[in-house]
Amino acid sequence: MKKLAMAICGVAVAACGAADAKTLVAYYSRSGNTAAVAKMIQTATGGDIFEIKTADADYYPAEYTPMTEVAKKEIADGTLPPINDVPDLTQYDTVLIGTPIWWGTMSSPVRTFLTQNSLSGKTGAPFVSHGGGGAGTSFADIEKLTSGAANKQGYAVYGDDATSDGIDAWLTEIGVK
Ligand SMILES: Cc1cc2nc3c(=O)[nH]c(=O)nc-3n(C[C@H](O)[C@H](O)[C@H](O)COP(=O)(O)O)c2cc1C
């Protein structure tokens, strides 16, 4: 029986493995807020989770104000900070992308992730953590980098101010739960 299951898996890889593995929660977080929301979303979906990080842990200045200036400049000139190795995305049919809002848009490491990895053919939806200014242009900017994906409505929270009810309502609305 095990042999038969393996043979079937060999033919239809997409149908194999845990059903949970179909959703990936991929996020970047500088100070932990987006990470907290990402973990709640992972719990709600039962999916996998991947933390996007800069390849160099010291890429950004540790102090807040100099860090925001580096981020401002790279957003203005389109610099893509190198990031860590990304898992094989072919195993996922839904990818939920989490980012803090930086200067009214997505954080630069998430821009790198979306520029270097195609979500074409997948369901995609962003979730963002902001400091009071809302989602800015992030949803539209992320959609531009995920052409070919079935892009769903994003979810925005202040800080890590997400509730499991709010997350469940969002996931139900976008058909992921
Ligand atoms: C470089 C930088 C730019 C930011 N720009 C904005 C902004 O435009 N609007 C806003 O509401 N918050 C802004 N913030 C605040 C963060 O979006 C907010 O603190 C968020 O919760 C941080 O998430 P994290 O802990 O996952 O990094 C900015 C923070 C940084 C570091």
The ligand as an SDF file (V2000), in Angstrom:
LIG
                    3D

 31 33  0  0  0  0  0  0  0  0999 V2000
   11.9260   52.3930    7.3940 C   0  0  0  0  0  0  0  0  0  0  0  0
   10.5690   52.4630    8.0360 C   0  0  0  0  0  0  0  0  0  0  0  0
    9.5640   53.1760    7.4180 C   0  0  0  0  0  0  0  0  0  0  0  0
    8.2820   53.2060    7.9720 C   0  0  0  0  0  0  0  0  0  0  0  0
    7.2940   53.8760    7.2990 N   0  0  0  0  0  0  0  0  0  0  0  0
    6.0270   53.8150    7.7620 C   0  0  0  0  0  0  0  0  0  0  0  0
    4.9580   54.4280    7.0360 C   0  0  0  0  0  0  0  0  0  0  0  0
    5.1430   54.9950    5.9580 O   0  0  0  0  0  0  0  0  0  0  0  0
    3.7030   54.3530    7.5630 N   0  0  0  0  0  0  0  0  0  0  0  0
    3.4440   53.7120    8.7530 C   0  0  0  0  0  0  0  0  0  0  0  0
    2.3070   53.6600    9.1760 O   0  0  0  0  0  0  0  0  0  0  0  0
    4.4400   53.1220    9.4590 N   0  0  0  0  0  0  0  0  0  0  0  0
    5.7090   53.1440    8.9890 C   0  0  0  0  0  0  0  0  0  0  0  0
    6.7210   52.5320    9.6960 N   0  0  0  0  0  0  0  0  0  0  0  0
    6.3820   51.7880   10.9250 C   0  0  0  0  0  0  0  0  0  0  0  0
    6.2380   50.2770   10.6730 C   0  0  0  0  0  0  0  0  0  0  0  0
    5.4670   50.0100    9.5190 O   0  0  0  0  0  0  0  0  0  0  0  0
    5.5630   49.6290   11.8670 C   0  0  0  0  0  0  0  0  0  0  0  0
    6.2510   49.9240   13.0570 O   0  0  0  0  0  0  0  0  0  0  0  0
    5.4470   48.1230   11.7020 C   0  0  0  0  0  0  0  0  0  0  0  0
    4.5670   47.6200   12.6950 O   0  0  0  0  0  0  0  0  0  0  0  0
    6.8000   47.4480   11.8610 C   0  0  0  0  0  0  0  0  0  0  0  0
    6.6620   46.0880   11.6090 O   0  0  0  0  0  0  0  0  0  0  0  0
    7.8200   45.0430   12.0050 P   0  0  0  0  0  0  0  0  0  0  0  0
    7.9080   45.0480   13.5090 O   0  0  0  0  0  0  0  0  0  0  0  0
    7.3260   43.7350   11.4910 O   0  0  0  0  0  0  0  0  0  0  0  0
    9.0770   45.4750   11.3540 O   0  0  0  0  0  0  0  0  0  0  0  0
    8.0110   52.5220    9.1850 C   0  0  0  0  0  0  0  0  0  0  0  0
    9.0540   51.8330    9.8260 C   0  0  0  0  0  0  0  0  0  0  0  0
   10.3050   51.7870    9.2490 C   0  0  0  0  0  0  0  0  0  0  0  0
   11.4010   51.0100    9.9300 C   0  0  0  0  0  0  0  0  0  0  0  0
  1  2  1  0
  2  3  1  0
  2 30  2  0
  3  4  2  0
  4  5  1  0
  4 28  1  0
  5  6  2  0
  6  7  1  0
  6 13  1  0
  7  8  2  0
  7  9  1  0
  9 10  1  0
 10 11  2  0
 10 12  1  0
 12 13  2  0
 13 14  1  0
 14 15  1  0
 14 28  1  0
 15 16  1  0
 16 17  1  0
 16 18  1  0
 18 19  1  0
 18 20  1  0
 20 21  1  0
 20 22  1  0
 22 23  1  0
 23 24  1  0
 24 25  2  0
 24 26  1  0
 24 27  1  0
 28 29  2  0
 29 30  1  0
 30 31  1  0
M  END
$$$$
